[in-house]
Amino acid sequence: MASIDEVARLAGVSTATVSRALSGRGHVSESARERVRVAAQELGYVVSSRASSLASGRTKNIGVIVPFLDRWFFSAVLSGVSSALMRQGYDITLYNITADRDVRSEVFDTFLRRQRVDAVIAVSIELDENETQQLLDLGLPVIAIGGPNPKLDTLTVDDVAVAQLATEHLIGLGHRDIAHIGANPEFDLDFHIPTHRRLGFEKALVKVGIPLNHAFLEPADFTVGGGYRAAKQLLGRPGPRPTAVFAASDEMAIGAILAARDLGFQVPEDLSVVGIDGHELGEFFQLTTVDQFPLKQGERAADAVLAKLTATDAAPARAPAALPYELHVRGTTARL
């Protein structure tokens, strides 16, 4: 690979100017920066991450902690984090927190303490007191996405309000027999998101005096298959059936739509369905949903952690704000 000296000679500048131009640190005129960029591209020169780390004390690498890799929501957040960090020349190291307590402990006790990352982003992980303190003891910027943590800067979605908005949409269309597909207890883990979404559902019912029908509460596992099986139970058992379903995720809502069609029900003529997330398949299924913009959540987390890295005592980074959400009305909901 070409050396920094060769880039400097071709660009007609000093090696120090090449370093400043390619690192983005320090003043370089626009014309010199462009000559360096063209020379580096022509020679195929890439800044050595090891050399850059030695010079700056930075690894240009951000650690990202996630609970699942096979769920759409988390992959969408990761995509947002990755794209935003790559635009600024950062790599990511992924730490998958599994249900195995020993693996989880190893991440906090060993991996994060190897000084291979400049900052940490925790995605929908409820950190206990010890884990939170271990992160703080690293002395690195930390941004969390999920429920509140009083010791960390956190990007938070109000899951109660999100669920209430989805349910109120159905109520506003005249529905009173509304079912809820939520989660099994084993899926109600970090931040108890399924519980909060059920609370939002119940809050909307109470607000207008609709009694809660426990026969219209069906657990699932936040997958299309889980939503399909739950909806088949709701629609196929004897007795009254719901006219609308609020599913705690878009994937479960899509499963409910497929189950209704298989049982001979028309959506939305016989059954209205609404979900939460903003899934990329939502538009294909014409799913009414409350979009929580997971891709943008990842981008905002990346921007927030980079702002912390560049903040100074004179200009501290602003604390993250609450994350937005928005109801998108499509073709799976209709007036009763």
PyMOL commands that set and color helices and strands:
alter all, ss='L'
color gray80, all
select helices_A, chain A and resi 4-11+15-23+30-43+49-56+72-87+101-109+111-114+129-137+159-172+185-187+190-207+214-216+224-236+250-262+294-310
alter helices_A, ss='H'
color red, helices_A
select strands_A, chain A and resi 61-66+91-96+119-123+142-145+153-155+178-181+217-218+244-247+272-277+288-291+326-328
alter strands_A, ss='S'
color yellow, strands_A
deselect
rebuild
show_as cartoon
